[in-house]
Amino acid sequence: MRPPKLRYQPIRLFPPPPPRLYWPFMSSIKFGTDGWRGIIADDFTFANARTVAQAIARYVVRGEDARKGVIVGFDHRYASDTVAHIVAEVLSSTGTPVFLCDKPCPTPAVSQLVRQRNAAGGIVVTASHNPYHWNGLKYKASYGSSALPSIVAQIETEIAFVQASEIPPLPPQPKLIQPLEPRAPYLDTLEKLVDWDRIRKSKFRFVSDAMHGSAAGVLPELFKRHGVPCDEIRGTRDPRFGGIHPEPIEPHIRALQDAVISGKYDAGFAADGDGDRIGAVDRTGAFVNPHQIFSLLVWHLAGMRNLPGDIAKTFSVTKLIDKLAAKLGRTLHEVPIGFKYVCELMLEQNILIGGEESGGIGFSLYLPERDATVSALFLAELMAWHGKSLGELLASLHSEFGEFHYRRVDLDVKPGQKEKAIAYFSDGQCDELLNLPVTRRENLDGSKLYLADIGWVLVRASGTENLLRIYSETNKLETTRRALEAVAATVHKL
């Protein structure tokens, strides 16, 4: 038998979209905490966009104060502006006032507008970091972040009703649709978060990579306002994103790495397609991964700035956060994988900073929402605070707390195989790995096995695909790789 195929993450290839053949009635709309996404002209059609918009409109009328209106924004993808107008018309047909953005903007800009204007909610036409042939609708609740599970359940019920119903849609009410300039209030809010005098005096030079997404121009404009040098690459609209995934990880940020080295910049910051996930590059061209970014920001905000509040992280995030929280005397909350759980905790408790594996980080100073630009500003402030590069700051962390080497792979498995794997690793059948004893287990989200005192392995089934995700972090990169390979080999034998 051939072993299951390994799909290494976060590195992803960029194949053309595969053909998908099925009868139209077999298509279903899957709405989650980050909304709905589909392949353009396949799942993502004008008709399906209307269905989702109508369902959200029904939820807003029943579950929120619709009189407060809904903000509608859009990104740089194919037909996003057209779909935004369709969404606005559907919302207006229910008597709900609509504030329609007059230009593309980052998703967190809509979240911020929802909070500032005390709106009933927000809808953004975007597929975030997905490949170019995808698009979707994100719903932002009245608190300015992703929908909680209770809200998702209500919207899913409304989607089912709209799909089953033969009631014709009401005509739009154009008078209820007003244009809205989204960028100015967004920029005005963000520039109040950091110490610009300190950043300016550091004499650091930065470069921003918008990856052809809707965060284009945002970070350079903020730096320009305060006399800080910041250039931009891939800042033009390209619905094909230059042939890469608009996700700020390797290998898609190769252009940023090259720009940092050739331009002799002190750091480079990248944002995904809709501006809520961050990636970073040190002055040497080295990629700074999301775990490292999160750790640096915890160190800065809870340590250097000594701001009040707890720390939250998802189950797959580096254990360096645990050590930082203990050293800084902060309570650490660990939640299942998904920013929705971080958001929910930030709404309930005083959480200074909360983050996830994929580069999404929220701050109490701002919103319970991911924002690549806010993270970049805090990283620039951290560098200015110490007068050091990102690489030098990471070296300081490693010197004090030890090294942490994280990797993840996705396994393509046969039907039923991922269930067998989860049972095997969670039921105590695996008592050693790489000749290291399994000293304890945690089953918050999947099964995490601790290997002596050198690190851990997490085995978790994908909820949407026939994939088994394997995560590992140890004190040596080679050990992490071997741990991933050993788990993959065990899964093959099950």
N, C-alpha and C positions, 0 to 999 in steps of 0.2 A: 504494500500500500504506500502511496506517495504521501509525504507529510503535508499538513495543511500549509497553505501559502501564508508567508509572513508579510504584513503590510506595515512597514516601519513608519512611525509617527515621531515627531511632527512633520517629517519630510514626506511630501506627497507629490506624485507625478501629476501631469495635466493632460489626460487623454481626451479625445473628442467625446462629446456626449453620446452614449450608446443609444441605439434605436430601442424604443419601447412600444410594443404592440399589444393592445388590448381593446376590448369594446368600451365605448364611452361610459356605460353605466357601471363599469368595474372600478372607475376612478373614485377615490375617496379623498376628502380634505382632512388632513391631520393637523389639528391646531394644538400648539403647545405653549409653554410659558413664554417663548420668544416668537409666538405667532405661527404663521403658516408659510411654507416655502415649496416651490415646485419648479419643474423644468419649463422654461418658456415655450409656449405653443403646444405643450404636452399637458402638464398639470396646471401650469400657470397660464390661464387664459383670462380674457376680459370677463367671460361669464362666471368663472370661479372666483375672480376677484370681486365681482358684484355680490356673489353669494356670501363671501366672508365679510365684506363691508356691511351687508344687510344684517348679518348675524351680530356683528359688533354694535351696529346701530340699535338693534333690538335690546342688546344687553345694556347699553348706555341709557336708553329710555327707561328700562326697568330697574337697573341697579345703581345708577348714578343720577346726578342732577343734570339732565340733558340741557337745561337752559344755560349752563355755564359754557357750553360749546366744546368742540373737539378740534385739536390741532392736527393738521395733515401735512406730512413732509414726504420727501422722496430723495433718492440717491442718484448715482450716475448710470444706472443700468438701462438696458433697452426698454423704452416705453414707460419708464418709471413715472415721468411727468404726466403722461397720458392716463395711466392708471390712477394717479393721485387725483386727477380731475374727476374720474369716474367715482372714486371713493367719496369725494366731496359731494358729488351729486346725490349719491345714495344716502349719505348721512342727512343732507338737507331735506330729502323727501320725507323724513320722519319729523320734521320741524326742528331739528337740532342745528344750532348755529355752527358754522364751520370756518376755521381760520386756516386758509390754504397757503402754505409757504410759496413765495414767488420765485424761489431758486433752490437748487439742491443744498442740503445741509446734513451734518452728521446726525445720526440717530440721537445721541445725548443732547443735542441742541433742542430737539422736539421735547425730550423728557424735561429739560430745564424750563421750556416755555409752558409746559403743562403745569409745573409747580408754580412758576411766577404768576401766571394768569389765573390760577385756581380753576383750571379747565376740568371738564369731566373725564378727559383722557386724550390720548394721542395715537395716531396711526402713521407709520412710516412705511413707504413702499421701498423695500430693500430685501436682499438675501444675504446681507452681512458679509461674511468672508467666503461664501460659497463661490464656485466657479462662475464664469460669465454667463453660462446658459441657464442659470437659475435666477428667479426673482421671488418676491414674497411680500407679506404684510406683517409688520411687527405692531403689536398693540402695547401701548404704555398706559398704565393705570393712573388714576388721579393723584397718586403720591409721587409720580415721576419716575417709574421704573417698570420692569417686566411684571406681567400679571401673576398674581399668586394662584396656587392650584384651585382655590375656590372660584376665582374669576374665570379661569380657563374652563372649568367644568360647566359654568353657565354659558359661556360662548359656544362650547361644543354642543350643548343642548340646542342653542339657537341655530347653529349650522345644520343640525339634523332636521330641525323643523323647517328651515328655509328650503332645504333640498327636497323634503317630502311634500312641501306645500305647493299648491298650484295657484296661490294667490298672486296676482300680477303686482309688480312693484309700483309704488306711488310715483307720480311725476316729481322731478327735482324742483327745488325752490331756489332759483339762482340768487334771489335777494338775501338769502341767509348765508351765502358764501362770500367771505371777505378775504382779500389778499393780506399776507403777513410777511414781513421781512424778518427772517429767523436769525441772521448771523450777528447783527449788532447787539441785541440783548444778551446773546450767548457769550460773545467776546467780552462785553462789559462785566459780566459775572465772573468769568474765568480769571481775568487779570487782577482781581482782588485777592486771589488765593495765595500768592507767593511774594517774597521779598525781592522786588525788582532792583532795588539799589544794590543789594548784595550780588545778584546775578550779573548786573551790568559791570560792577567793579571787578568781577572775576576775569574779565577779558576772554572768556570762553567763546568759541565759535561753534555753531550748531548747523545741522542740515536735517531737513524734514522730508520724509518719503510718504506721500499721500497714496501711493500705489494706484493712482488714477481714480481714487475713491472720493466720496463726498466731503472728506475732511480737508480737501485741498485748500491751501491758502490760510487755514485757520491758525496754525502754530506760527508760521512766518509773520503773519499780521500782528499777533500778540507780541512777539519778540521785537518787531520793527517799532511798535508803539513806544517801546522803552529803550531803544537804542542798543539792542543786543543783536549781533550778527547772526542771521539764520537764513540760509538758502533753502530751496526746495527742488526736489526731483519728482518726476512722475506726478506733476500737479495738474495736468490737463485731463479733461474728460475723455475716457476711452472705454466704451462699454465692454470691450474684450480684455481690459486690464493688461494690455501689453503682452498677452499670451501667458500670464501666470495667474495663480490663485491670489486674490487680494487678501491674503492672510500673512501677517507680519512675522513669519518664521522662516527658517532655512528650508529650501533654497530660494524662496520667493523674494527674500530681501538682499539677494546678491548685488543688485544695482546699488543699494544703499551702502553695503560694505565697500564696494568699489569707490563710491563717491566720497566716503569718509576718508579713505586712504589717499586718493588722488587729490582731494581738496584740503587735506591736512586739518580736518575738523576735529574738535575735541569729543564730539559724540554725534550719533545719528539716531533719530526717533522715527518710527514707522507706525502708521495706523492702518487698520483693516478697511475693507470696502465701505463701511458705514461709520467708521471712526470711534468704535467703542473698545477695541482691543489694541494693546500696545506691543511693539517690539522695539528693541534698542540695539545699538552697535557701539562698541568701545572705540576709542581713537586708533587702536591697533587693527580694527576691522573685525574683531571677535564679536560674535553674536552673544548678546546678553539675554538669556532665556526668561520666560515669565516668572519662574520660581525665584530667580535671582533678582528680578525687578521688584517683585513683591517683598522679598526680604530686605532689600535696600530701602524701600519706602516705609516699611515697619520700623526699621532702625532709625530712619530720619524723623518720622512724625511722632512716634512714641518715645524715641530716645533723645535725639538732638533737640527737637522742638518741644518735647515733653507735653504733648497735647493729651487731654483726658480721653478715656474710653478704652473698651476692650478690643480684642482682635478676633476676627473670624476667618476661617479657611475651610476649603472643601477637603474631602477625605484623601484626595490624591496629591495634595500639595506637600512640598518639602518639609522635612522635620526641622530644618533650620528655623522655621517660624516658631516652633515649640521652644527652641532654645532661646530665641530672642525674647519671646513673651515671658519666659521664666526670669531671664536676666533683667528685664525691664519692669518686672513686677506687675504684668498685665494678665488678666484672665483671658484664656484662649478658648474659643468655641469652635468645635469641629463639626461640620455638617456634611450631609451627603453631597455627591458630585452634582453640580449645577448651580449657576449664580442665583437662581430663584430662591434657594435656601439661604444664601448669604443675604439677599435682599429682605427676606422675611424676618431674619434676625435683626437686621439694621432698623427695621420698622418697629420692632418690639423693644430693643435694648439700646444702650449707648455703645455702639460699635464705632471706634475710631476709623478702622480700616478693615475691609474684608476682600478676599481675593480667591481666585480659582486658577486652575492649571493653565488655562488657555489665554491668559493675559488680560482678563477682565478684573478690574479692581474698583471698588467703591469706597467713598470717603464721607465721613460725617460732616466734614467742612463744606460738602457740596451736595451730593445726592446719594441715595442708596442705589446707584446706577454705575455701570462701567463707562469710562470715558478715557480714551487714549490720550487726548490733549492734556487733561488734568494730570494724568500720570507722568507725562513728559515734562510738564512744568515743575512738578515736585522733584523729578530726577535732576533737572537743571539746577534747582535750588539746592539740592543735596550736594551736587558737585561744587557749587559756588561756596557753600557753607564750609567745606573742607579744603577747597582749592585742589581737588584731586579728580582724576578720571574715574569712570565707572569701573574699569578694570582694577585700578588701585584700591578703590573702595571695597570691591569684592574680595581682593586679597586680604584686606584688613579683617573682614568678616571671617574668612576661612582661617586666618591665623588665630583668631580668638575661639571660634566654635568648631573648627574642623572642616573637612571638605565633604560636599554632598553632590553626588553625580546621579542625575535622574535621566531615565529614558523610558519610552513607551513603545509597544508594538501592538498592532491589531492583527488578530488571527482570523483568516477566513476558515470557518469550520462547517462540518456537515450538520444537517438538522439533528437536534438533540445533543450534539457534542458539547455545546457550551453549558447546558444544564448539568451534564455529567461532570464537567470540569469544576463548576462551582461547588457541586456536592463533594467532590473529592478533596478540594482544598479547604472547604469550610468544616468538614466533618472530622478532621483530625487524622485522616488517612496519610497525609503527607507530614512526616515528623522531622524531615531534614531535607536540605537542598544545598548542593555544592559541598557536601560533607559538613555542613553547618547545621546545628540543631535549630528547629523552630521553637523559639522560647515562648511565644504567645501569639494569639490571633485576635483580630478585630473584625466584626462583620457589619459595620455601619452601612456600607454600600459595596457589595461584593465581599471578598474575603482577603484580608491583609495578613500576611505571615511575616513575623519578625525573625530575622536570621541572626542568632547570637546577638552581638552588640554592633554589627557592622551595617545594618540597614533593613530593608523590607521589600516584599513583593506583594502586589495587589492584583487579584484576578477578578474581573468584573465583566458581566455580560452586557452587551449593547442592548438597549431597549427598543431600538428601531431597525437594527440591521442584524444579519446572521453573523455577528462578529463577537469574538472574545477579546476583550481589551486586557493587556498585561502591562502593569506599571512596576517600575523598580527604582529604588534609590539606595545606593551604598556609598561607602567612603572611597571607592576606586571605580573609575570608569570601566575598566576591564571586568571587574566583578559584577557590575550592573549588567553589562552585556551578557556575561555568562549566565547570570540568573534568569534573564529573559529567555535565553536559548534553552535552558534546562526546563523551564515551565512549558515552553512550546513543545519540547520533545515529550514531556509527560502527557500533555493534552493529546498528542498524536496517538499515544498508546491506549487511551481510554475508549 
